Amino acid sequence: MGNDFHKILGTVFLIASGVIYTAERIASNMAEAIAASGAAAQAAAHETTRIYPVLPENNLFVWIYAVIGVVLLVSGFPSGRRERPSRR
């Protein structure tokens, strides 16, 4: 496995982490809006609470994917300078 493969896989994991987090935020906001519209339709005066509070520490998959992505991305870049063979 080359360094390019690690860079690509690390980038994919970071993007997947962001997509999962974004999808959860969208679903949470939609659920909250549905509950609020139901309360408004019934002319209820009570305040609606968040259905599913999405915090980064609540979802373990976001953190796991982000950590794996960073590790793979960092390992894709060589740490030392390689000596090129001299052409004579």
C-alpha positions as CSV (number, residue, x, y, z in Angstrom):
1,M,0.0,0.0,0.0
2,G,1.5,3.2,-1.1
3,N,1.3,6.7,0.4
4,D,-1.3,7.8,-2.1
5,F,-3.6,5.1,-1.0
6,H,-3.3,6.3,2.6
7,K,-4.0,9.8,1.6
8,I,-7.1,8.9,-0.4
9,L,-8.4,6.6,2.3
10,G,-7.8,9.2,5.0
11,T,-9.7,11.8,3.0
12,V,-12.6,9.4,2.4
13,F,-12.8,8.8,6.2
14,L,-12.8,12.5,7.0
15,I,-15.5,13.2,4.4
16,A,-17.6,10.3,5.7
17,S,-17.3,11.7,9.2
18,G,-18.5,15.1,8.0
19,V,-21.4,13.5,6.0
20,I,-22.6,11.5,9.0
21,Y,-22.5,14.5,11.3
22,T,-24.3,16.7,8.8
23,A,-27.0,14.0,8.1
24,E,-27.6,13.8,11.9
25,R,-27.9,17.5,12.2
26,I,-30.4,17.7,9.3
27,A,-32.5,14.8,10.7
28,S,-32.5,16.4,14.2
29,N,-33.6,19.8,12.8
30,M,-36.4,18.2,10.7
31,A,-37.7,16.2,13.6
32,E,-37.7,19.4,15.7
33,A,-39.6,21.3,13.0
34,I,-42.2,18.5,12.7
35,A,-42.8,18.6,16.4
36,A,-43.0,22.4,16.4
37,S,-45.4,22.4,13.5
38,G,-47.6,19.9,15.3
39,A,-47.7,22.0,18.4
40,A,-48.5,25.1,16.4
41,A,-51.3,23.3,14.6
42,Q,-52.9,22.5,17.9
43,A,-52.3,26.0,19.1
44,A,-50.4,24.7,22.0
45,A,-48.6,27.3,24.1
46,H,-46.0,24.9,25.4
47,E,-42.4,25.1,24.2
48,T,-41.0,22.2,22.2
49,T,-37.7,20.7,23.2
50,R,-35.1,19.3,21.0
51,I,-36.0,15.8,19.9
52,Y,-32.5,14.5,19.5
53,P,-29.7,16.8,20.5
54,V,-26.8,16.2,18.2
55,L,-23.5,16.8,19.9
56,P,-20.2,15.6,18.6
57,E,-19.6,13.6,21.7
58,N,-22.9,11.7,21.3
59,N,-22.0,9.9,18.1
60,L,-19.0,7.7,18.4
61,F,-18.8,6.9,14.6
62,V,-18.0,10.6,13.8
63,W,-15.0,10.5,16.2
64,I,-13.8,7.1,15.1
65,Y,-14.0,8.0,11.4
66,A,-12.3,11.4,12.0
67,V,-9.4,9.8,14.0
68,I,-8.9,7.1,11.5
69,G,-9.0,9.6,8.7
70,V,-6.4,11.9,10.3
71,V,-4.1,8.9,11.1
72,L,-4.3,7.6,7.6
73,L,-3.8,11.1,6.1
74,V,-0.8,11.8,8.3
75,S,0.7,8.4,7.5
76,G,0.4,9.1,3.8
77,F,3.0,11.8,4.0
78,P,6.5,10.6,4.4
79,S,8.2,11.9,7.5
80,G,11.8,11.9,6.4
81,R,13.5,13.1,3.3
82,R,14.6,10.3,1.1
83,E,17.9,10.5,-0.7
84,R,17.7,10.3,-4.4
85,P,20.2,8.0,-6.0
86,S,22.7,10.0,-7.9
87,R,23.0,9.4,-11.6
88,R,26.5,9.1,-12.9
